Amino acid sequence: MAIRKKVSLFQTALGLSAACLLAALLFGLLIPAPTPAKIFAAACPVLLAVGLSDTPLKGFRYTVLIIAAVTAPLCFPEHFLRIGPVNLQDRRLILPIVQLVMFGMGTQMSIQDFLGVAKMPKAVIIGTACQFTIMPLVGFALAKTFGFPPEIAAGIILIGSCSSGLASNVMNYIAGANLALSVTLTALAQLLAPLLTPLWMKLLAGEMVHIQFLKMMQEIILMVLLPIAAAFVYNAVRKERWHRLHRLMPILSMAGILYFTAVTTAAGRDHLLNIGILLFAAAALHNTLGYFLGYWATRLCGLDKNSCRTIAIEVGLQNGGMASGLAAAMGKLATVGLAAAVFSPWMNVSGSILANYWRKHPPNDTPSASG
């Protein structure tokens, strides 16, 4: 009986989600009633995420929640900027949440992940080079081509200059790709980010927004390297203890990313309403070119197809949390941080689709000896 009740609740949520979508369209397009339209629009993705829990598409629940974290602040921005006396854009609040996200990512890593550099040096060197060249340069080209305002253009370069995150490991796992290579590339990217992210920002975005190289380097060390180092200590001390806390860490990390997305969207709502379609187009192109160029650049270097798929996902998926945190540290969450709020939902959608497609179409070659 309990199982039947759960199933019926999930089905009810799906039905209510569809009803909310229709109501939002009705009140938004046919009957000019903005407030009901906004309420139904904000409720629709939340109910959809609940309803997907009992379907084959349950892997997309987090992606739908990311969409909810964009939709609700667009409808009611004032509720996502301040709660009573608490300013949700305050760096003193954002920094510990970024650190929590990075700590949660670090709990899923270990020192062994860094040893992959010695085990497969060619693939690691090629993958790292692709990640820290393709995405910053593509971001710069798109920012110039679309003619975005300087600070928003700088945000596109920023997310392209950030390292990959835990999402790339999840997508590579779903795709059945080279997970060991994926984890190693992600781990190495965290070590290189304090140097390469500020470097690319200084070179490519220095004319768009003021970049303090050393300060940005310090911010990345503070929000990325220190939490990951703390996570390694936690892993060493935990051993077989604290199972509930350990299982909770990825959930807390995902909640932190939802927070960044919601606050950034609320802060940049006016900009987003003016250039949202163009920014979404830039996000789709940036992400797609990351997959495409990441794959074919590594194929030209002689890597096996599975490793190429792995690197393509690592290149295409960037760390939106890091980008949001750095934008907040610059005091420009509403502009420089806006790209991260738009790019993150799209990366989750496209990454899930690509990973599931590759899982159903395994490569027909064998790993190269030099990989």
C-alpha positions, 0 to 999 in steps of 0.5 A: 500500500505504501508503495502505491501511495508513493507512486500515486503522489509522484504521478499527481506531482506530474499532473500538477506540473502539467496543469501549472504549465497550462495555467501559466500560459493561460494567465500569461498569454490569454488572460493578462494576470501576471501574478498568477502566471508567475506563481504557476510558472515557478511551481511547474519545475518544482513539481516536475522534479518531484514527479520524475522521481518515479520515472526512467527520467529521474536522472534529470531531477537535479537539472529540473531543479536548476531550471526551477532555481532560474524560473522562480527568481525571474518571477519573484527576484525580491525573495531571492536577494534578501531574507529579513536582515540577511543579504543573500548576495553578501560575500561573507555568505557566498564564500562559505557556501562555495567552500561547502560545495568544493568540500563536498566535491573533495569528499568524492576524491582522494590522493589516488586520483592525482596518481593517474597523471603518472599512469596515463600521462599522455591523456592527462596532458592532452586533456588538461591542455584542451580544457584550459585553452579551448573553453577560454578562447571559445568564450572570448570569441563568442563574447566578441561575436555576440557583442555583449556588454563588457561585464557580461562578456567577461562572465562568459570568459570567466566560466570558460576559464574555470576548471571542470567540476564534479558534474563531469565525473558524474556524466562520464560515469553515466556515459561509461567513459574512462572514469579514472581519467575523468577524476584525474583531470578534474583533480588536476584542474583544481590544482591548476585553476588558481594560476590559469583562471586568473591568467586567462581572465587577465589576458582575455577579459582585462579590457572588459573588467578590472582583474586583480590577478593575485587577489583572484588567485587567493580567492580560488585558493580560499574557495577551492584548494583549501576545502578540497584539502580539508576534504582529504583530511576528512576522508582520512579521518572518517575511514568507515565512520560518519556514513550518513554525513558522507552520503549527505555531502553531495546533496549539500553541494548540489543545494549550494549550486542551486543557491548560487543559481537562484541568487545570481538570477535574481541579482541579474534579472533585468540584464537577463530579461534584456539579453537572455535569449542571446546569452542562452544561445552563447551558452549552447554554442560554448558548451557544444563547441567544448564537446566537439573540439574537445573530442576531435582535438584528442582524436587528432592526438591519437587517443582512443575513442573512450578517452576522447569522449571523457575529455570532451565531457571534461572540456564541455562542463565547467564549474559554475559554482567557482564562476559564481563565487569569483563573480561575487568576490569581484562584487559583480554577481549581477553581471559577471556572474550572470553567464554562470546562472545561464550556462549551468542549467544548459550544461546539465541538460546537454551533459545528461543527453550526451552521456546517455547517448554515448552509453547506448553507443559504446565505442568500437575501438580499444584503449590506446597503449599511450593513453 
